[in-house]
Amino acid sequence: MRRFVIAALVACGLPAAGSFGQEGRNEFRGDEEAVRSASAAYVAAFNKHDAAALADLWSPEAVYVDRNSGEEFVGRAAITEHFQALFAASPDLKLAVEVESVRFLSPNVAVEQGTARVLEKDAEPEAVGYTAVYQKRDGKWLLDRETDEETDASPPSNHERLKVLDWLVGHWVDQDDDVRVETECRWSKNENFLIRLFSAQSEGRTESSGMQVIGWDQADDKIRSWTFDSDGGVAEAVWTKHGDQWFVVNKGVLADGRRASMVNVIKPVDADSFTWQTIERSVGDELLPNSDTVLIVRE
């Protein structure tokens, strides 16, 4: 069993060939296109100054909040009147929208995030980050609520996103009478990635070694890692924190071509130690037992 634990630690999450990072995308692909089409229709109606068409893209009970005044407009009639007044006061007003992401909270609720730019003659373009909630009504995606946020501040850097794993930096050891596993973790030169170098030694010789790169996936808003071992295996993983534990869901390909997967559960104990357990491990069509929990200590 101990050998299995060491193998799981060194592999840091073996793997699944093919397209990584596609989890859940296919299920809502048609709906995502519909939401994006609704967003495009909103921009088109706005730029035509067609207040009625604009209001029809909102749900009947929708709440629109004017970012400048904070005033709420509830329902399509109130929203129509608001935009009619806005267009009358600003006849040159235009809108450009960049949709950054669409995610689904349920089959009938979607959240769109992006950046809107309000364009007006002889005025500097105003960029505003927004979050829009859509509801699916009778097969049609309608806006239900939209909130704006000023985008003057720069978004968090990759380094800032990864600082939640800063406790991994250092030299770590897991050892018993047979095997010693050493892991060295450091920031990359530009501090946009964490680099982990690992090796397993037994009876004075290195049995396995490799490298793992941990980074921030801007497209999926997730922490992701890529692992390469000395045997030729490759892996990709998504890191997610639940409570005080990190769940690292790995998929990849072994050196012999077999697909493999596992979930590594990592729990910080204190500044100088953390526990590690591997669960839900499979190689090819074979399911393997969960490992024992081991304690990794800082050297």
C-alpha positions, 0 to 999 in steps of 0.5 A: 500500500505504501508503494501505491501512496508514493506513486500517487504522490510522485504522479501528482495526478495522472491523467486523460488524453484528449481535450482537457478543460471541457467539463460541462461545456457540451451539455449547455452548448446550444443554450450558451449560443442562445444567451450570446445571441440574446446579448447581441440582440440587446446591443443591436436594439440599443444602438437602434434606440429601439426602447420597446425591442430592448424591453422585450429582451427582459423578463416581464418581472425584470428589475433594471437598475440605472448605474448612475442614479441607482433608480430601479425600473421594474417590468417592461413598461418601466424599462421602455420608458427609461430607455426612451428618455435616455435615447431622447437625451443622448441621441448619439449614444451607442453600446459595445459589449464583450461577453467574457463568460456564460455559466449555468446555475441550472438548466433555466438560469444563466449568468453572463459576465463581460465588459460594456462600453458606452460610446457617445460623441465627443466623450471618452468611452466608458468601460463598465464590467457587468453581470447579467442574469438570464432566465429561460422562459418558454424556450427563450432566454430573457434578461432578469437582472443586470448589475454593473461594476466600474472596471477602472481597477486592473483585474487580479494578476495570475500571481494574485490568483495563485497566492492561495497556494503560496503555502506550498512554496518550500522543500517538502519530504515524505519518507518511510523505511523504503522510500523518500519523496522530495518536492521543491516548490517555488514561484516562476521568475515572473511569479505567474506560475508555481513550479514543483519539482519532485523525485522519489528515491529508494535504496539510494537511487532515484526511481522517478522524478518530474515537474508540475506547473501550476497556473491560473486558467483565464478562460475557465477561471480555475487553477490548473496544473500540468504534470510531466514525469520521467517515465513519459506520463503527462497529466492535467488537473483542476484545483478546487478548494472545499472548506479547508481541503484542496481537491485536485482532479487529475486526468492524463496518459501513462507512458504506456498509453493507458488513460488514468485519473485520480483525485488528490485530497490535500489538507494543510495542517499548519505552516510546516505540514499537510496531509495527502490522500488519493481517491477515485483512482483508475488506470484504463478500465481498472479501479484502484483502492483509495490510498492511506492518508500520509503526512508531508512535512517541510524540511 
